[in-house]
């Protein structure tokens, strides 16, 4: 049974309030009887035990919502969260340092009868490792909620989706030299870095050079007409020809990338992206065994 967008938001906010308030028994009521969390199936009771254990181990503080995009048609919510951590056990490899860390998490959540039934996610793993190992490094939050919202020349939800799919097709079809300017402004901010269009095109070209058989598929997409934003979960696949991003050459991988795009005057102006390269590295390690 589908529920309204307001009911989806109520279930979403209720779950988060229970997490922050550590109301574990109440949290269970927001979960489907079979809840898929990052590919692992839990009962409501099993997930509560899991999240309690993880939260304690990583020293999770209050979880804040940066932004949400709700898709009533597909019963889905895309969100970006942030929180402070202070792990007491080894985390993502490094030993605990006692320093406070800043977590960013990008998720897609699907609902069944108004309850959480599936969630996929990625966190800023490489950035967290840098926070733990480089005492001079400071994570600077670039919150999507702080991005200016366009007030004119807005695209409809359908136009936003069509624009984005055209952009991805341009990349996959290797038409960046001729067509990328149709979809991207002359200056674009990518993960806080301001790039001229040629530099952005070069970044994509470098990715394609490293992975010559690169393919990118849109796995999930939520477009929000009000803010002119598009949240996507992409499936990136291919075989690196050279060492890239910690991946070895010659071994095929498939990994998700989560990204949100700000559209202004019909073109991409800002991007925030998290790629789950840890899962790709695990695939390559398993291929060696």
Buried (B, 14 or more C-beta within 10 A) or exposed (E): EEBEEEBBBBBBEBBBEBBBEEEBEBBBEBBBEEBBBEEEEBBBEBBBEEBBEEBEBBBBBEBBEBBBBBBBEBBBBBBBBBBBBBBEEEBBEBEBBEEEBBBBBBBBBBBBEBBBBBBBBBBBBBBBBBBBEEEEEEBEEBEBEEBEEBEEEBBEBEBBBEBBBEBBBBBEEEEBEEBBBEBBBEEBBBBEEEBEBEEBBBEBBEBBEBBEEBEBEBBBBBBBBEBBBBBBBBBBBBBBEEEBBEBBEEBBBEBBBBBBBBBBEBBBBBBBBBBBBBBBBEBBEEEEE
